[in-house]
Amino acid sequence: MTRPPTTAQVAQMIVYSLKQSPEGQWSVCRSGFSLFSDLRLGPAITLAREVARDEHARSGRSVCVEMPGPESSIRLAQYARPEPIPLVAAA
């Protein structure tokens, strides 16, 4: 039996990142480790989004996919549970 994730686990974002090699190929990475490599950009983005979506579905944690941009990271996808809507008492 699996337990639901704690608030601390849900609050921490898991980041999958795309990294380009000097040869121009792309890798899908997590925590600095390459999970998949030698990909063209399009398939790398598709695979990273699929892996992130699966991670979110399995764990319920917030997950995103990022790639390097000219000045900062570009977020390509984000999977997160919606924030609960506060209930307002009727007057």
C-alpha positions in Angstrom: 0.0 0.0 0.0 1.4 3.4 -1.0 1.1 6.5 1.1 0.1 9.8 -0.4 3.0 12.3 -0.7 3.6 14.6 2.3 3.3 18.4 2.0 7.1 18.8 1.9 7.4 16.2 -1.0 4.7 18.0 -3.0 6.2 21.4 -2.4 9.5 20.4 -3.9 9.6 20.7 -7.7 11.2 17.9 -9.7 13.1 19.4 -12.7 13.9 17.5 -15.9 16.3 19.5 -18.0 17.5 19.4 -21.6 21.2 19.8 -22.2 22.9 20.2 -25.5 26.2 18.4 -26.2 29.1 20.1 -28.1 28.1 17.9 -31.1 24.6 19.4 -31.1 22.7 16.4 -29.7 20.4 16.7 -26.7 20.1 14.8 -23.4 17.2 14.6 -20.9 18.7 15.0 -17.4 17.5 14.9 -13.8 19.6 16.0 -10.9 22.6 16.5 -13.2 22.5 12.9 -14.5 21.7 12.1 -18.1 18.7 9.7 -18.5 18.6 9.7 -22.3 21.1 11.1 -24.7 22.0 11.6 -28.4 18.6 12.9 -29.3 17.4 15.6 -31.7 15.7 18.6 -30.0 12.1 17.7 -31.0 12.3 14.1 -29.7 14.2 15.2 -26.6 11.4 17.7 -25.7 8.7 15.1 -26.3 10.5 12.4 -24.2 11.2 14.9 -21.4 7.6 15.9 -21.2 6.4 12.3 -21.3 8.8 11.3 -18.5 7.7 14.4 -16.4 4.0 13.7 -17.0 4.5 10.1 -15.9 6.5 11.1 -12.8 3.7 13.5 -11.8 1.0 10.9 -12.4 2.8 8.3 -10.3 4.0 10.5 -7.4 1.6 13.4 -7.4 4.6 15.8 -7.0 5.1 18.9 -9.0 7.3 18.3 -12.0 8.6 20.6 -14.8 10.8 20.4 -17.9 13.3 23.2 -18.7 15.9 23.9 -21.3 18.6 26.6 -21.4 17.7 29.9 -22.9 19.8 32.9 -23.9 19.6 34.5 -20.4 17.8 32.0 -18.2 16.0 28.7 -18.3 12.9 28.3 -20.5 10.1 26.2 -18.9 8.7 23.9 -21.5 6.1 22.1 -19.3 4.9 22.0 -15.8 2.7 19.4 -14.1 1.4 20.3 -10.7 -1.7 19.6 -8.6 -4.0 22.6 -8.7 -4.1 24.7 -5.5 -7.2 24.0 -3.4 -9.9 26.7 -3.8 -10.8 28.1 -0.4 -14.4 27.8 0.6 -16.2 31.0 1.3 -19.0 30.9 3.8 -22.3 32.2 2.5 -23.5 35.5 4.1 
